[in-house]
Amino acid sequence: MWEQLLTYLYIKKRDPNAPSNLNIKFMHGMNRMSIFMFIIAILVMLVRLFRH
C-alpha cells in the first residue's frame, strides 16, 4: 500500500515491468487526483482549525 501511495505522489518511480493499459492509467490518474484532493482538504481543515 505504501509503495503504491509513494508512486502516486511521484516520490517513487513506477515499476517498468508492471502491466500498462489505458484502463489502468485512468484508474491511477483518478487515484492520484483523489489523494491530492484529500491532502488539500486536510490542510484547509487544519488552517481553519488553527486560525480561529
C-alpha positions in Angstrom: 0.0 0.0 0.0 2.7 2.5 0.9 4.7 1.8 -2.2 1.6 2.5 -4.4 1.0 5.7 -2.5 4.6 6.8 -3.0 4.2 6.0 -6.7 1.0 8.1 -6.9 2.7 11.1 -5.3 5.7 10.9 -7.7 8.1 10.0 -4.8 8.9 6.6 -6.1 9.4 5.5 -9.8 6.9 3.2 -11.4 7.8 -0.5 -11.9 8.7 -0.9 -15.6 7.5 -4.5 -15.6 4.0 -3.6 -14.3 1.2 -4.1 -16.8 0.0 -1.0 -18.5 -3.1 -0.4 -20.5 -5.5 2.6 -20.8 -7.9 1.5 -18.0 -5.0 1.1 -15.5 -3.7 4.5 -16.5 -7.1 6.2 -16.0 -7.5 4.4 -12.6 -4.1 5.5 -11.4 -4.8 9.0 -12.6 -8.1 9.2 -10.7 -6.5 7.7 -7.6 -3.7 10.3 -7.8 -6.2 13.2 -8.1 -8.3 11.9 -5.1 -5.1 11.6 -2.9 -4.1 15.2 -3.8 -7.6 16.5 -3.1 -7.7 14.6 0.2 -4.3 16.2 1.3 -5.5 19.7 0.3 -8.8 19.2 2.2 -6.8 18.1 5.3 -4.6 21.2 5.0 -7.6 23.5 4.6 -9.2 22.0 7.7 -6.0 22.4 9.7 -5.6 26.0 8.7 -9.2 26.8 9.6 -8.8 25.0 13.0 -5.7 27.0 14.0 -6.9 30.3 12.7 -10.0 30.5 15.0 
